[in-house]
Amino acid sequence: MITVVALLCLACVYCLYWVVNARRMDKMTASLPAPPGLPIIGNATLFIGDTEQMLKNLEDLADRAYQHKGCIKVWLGPKLYVAIGNPEDAQVVLENCLDKDVVYRFLRPWLGHGLFIAPVGLWKVHRKVLLPVFHNKIVEEYLGVIGEQSTVLVERLSEKADKEEFDVLKYITACTLDIVFETAMGERMDVQHTPDTPYLRARHTVMTILNMRLFKVWLQPDCLFNLTPYAKQQKDNIDLTHRFTDEVVKKKRLEYERKKNGADKFIEPTDKLHAVLDLLFGREIEFTDEQLREHIDSITIAGNDTTALVIAYTLVLLGVYQDAQENVYREQESIFGNSMREATREDLQKMNYLERVIKESMRLYTVVPIIARNIDKDTYLPGCGVTIPAGAGAVVGAFAIHRSEAVWGSNAKEFDPDRFLPERSVNRHPAAFMPFSYGSRNCIGRNFGMLIMKSIISSVVRSYKIHAHQIDRLKIEMLLFPINGHLIKVQKR
Ligand code: HEM
């Protein structure tokens, strides 16, 4: 009896604390607009419906925010979120609030404390160690792998040449998986020829469950999720992917130890590729095998689908805008003539027009459409003139900012690669364009991603003429997808 009374008292104290705190937060952000909500669940109904509807809901929110200095607040149950649609406030949040929002906690069983979701204290120390590994000079050594896999892609696409339209994402994803696996782990997977392995199936299953959970509010509390069959399915498949990476880490650890001890007269082949994992041994921090697995899994997950999606959107856009495709092709011709050789660092540096096309593609189809951060201290947003209280979450709407007329002008929704000409970019706010996020917790692989994207698109455009129709409907999962896929037709040049 005493225990029951004590528990009831505790529950009442918690509710009281919550109500007082929620009132304080609501008052601090009183000048922000808010969509009408329901008692207890607040605006959680915004996340009911399919992923196409959810994107529409978010776009409606952005429109309302633009009528009020670019910010709006929503309550998701007991949690206050401020959604940000202007570059000034996005900059403040992304520079000052480095902790990821709790929504990313679903990734924890998979990625542990890997860089992508590491708590901020650990992240600061680990990011410093990982940063030099993604330096231009290092990632440029991976151009051989990128070139080789791009050639395989071009060969694989020949089965679709001069035929009906098809979804190109599947082909691109296999290619980027081969590149990212080999450069991150030093393991050749040959996904382009062997796309159906237990590891790849497990990875796909985990991604599907995570995506579903992210946008189905009733699956979010662990106590409910654990009652569903998805919980066991997720665990089994995560275990399988962990065992795979653990094996690779173990093998690399042995190689490292043998090299360090000079054992067995260890001779490294002169043409050995130094993958990211190889470069993480013997650093200022001695990472444990578990930490290495978490970092490598984070890198392969963060780096693959993002890069593949940008390439696929860009190919569709080139298929729609034939004049832009012609410009890209002419630029390639001026660099390579008729040659189908792999692109070198110097070649890539000359692809200025292609770079503008890729940027414009990332602007219109921002594959990471929202970035959510935890507000760990009261943070003043100068754009909307409000202080977000500690304990709230901030959602930076990169997709909305990239399509905002206030930022990009009245033709914001049109495809115009030349808006990225240096002379047209000088007066733009530094956080107006942030496909790789902004601030010190931005994408560590952005330069590497750019090398991959330019090389692959260069190979495809030199080999094929592309045709496509405008993408009409989009949906939001962890990333941004077209409902009907990335449909293109290719014709041999
Ligand atoms: C076009 C390609 C890419 C895009 C659009 C992209 C986008 C992003 C974005 C927006 C973030 C920040 C997410 C957030 O704060 O919630 C991020 C982080 C990250 N990305 Fe990328 N990315 C790309 C390619 C890559 C590549 C090629 C790699 C590595 C091979 C990579 C590895 C990472 C990692 C490890 C993080 C976490 C960084 C940290 O928290 O310190 N990304 N990426």
Residues whose N, C-alpha, C, O or C-beta is under 5 A from the ligand:
A	BS01	HEM	L115 F116 R127 S298 I299 A302 G303 T306 T307 V310 V368 I371 A372 P435 F436 S437 R441 N442 C443 I444 G445 R446 F448 G449
